[in-house]
């Protein structure tokens, strides 16, 4: 029989999955949850700690706990977080920064990040793994207002989304995505251990806050055979879902 805190954690997971606590929304306070489930606040803390460890919620000092992701995090709507998707699939994500530097914004940066021409941006090159296998090269560009927080993130951080929330309270709320296929250049081939010219699945994405302020734009390139995408169509919705390859 599951311990009471495990039962509460599962009920909260289900509520998050149903949209009862949407991404960007907050959970009730410990006192409110303790009263609802008729348990001690210590039991509630154990349940909440499990959700925090899974990356579903974030907890900042003096702030209400905010929902960062759900079990539908493999869906297109949650594509922004590779680590959340990996956890939802029972996989282990890893990441490592190869290069990070500030540079003048290009015209593309200006357009995608809605910044002033001449401003600097932060460019980050990162490789990501899944269960110890290198699967993805990320090229992220950040505006100056978030650059210092990104620079504080450890080079081997698993989840940038979670780290930025914990540090400065940023919530990645919306994303616009373009998916196509490209051939691996010299750098991609070396980083992923594949032949030059091999096929890569590319996803270009601009992610914003709830207010529509761009947080980053990125160019993500997946090694062939590591992930796939499936579309489920109906009259009412079209959902694009990411799967392991």
Secondary structure, DSSP 8 states (H G I E B T S, - for coil): ---HHHHHHHHHHHHHHHTTT-TT-B---HHHHHHHHT--HHHHHHHHHHHHHTTSEE--TTS--EE---GGGGBGGGTT-HHHHHHHTT--EEEEEEEEEEEE--HHHHHHHT--TT-EEEEEEEEEEETTEEEEEEEEEEEHHHHHHHHHS-TT-S-HHHHHHHHH-----EEEEEEEEEE--HHHHHHHT--TT-EEEEEEEEEE-TT--EEEEEEEEEETTSEEEEEEE-SS-EEEEEEE-
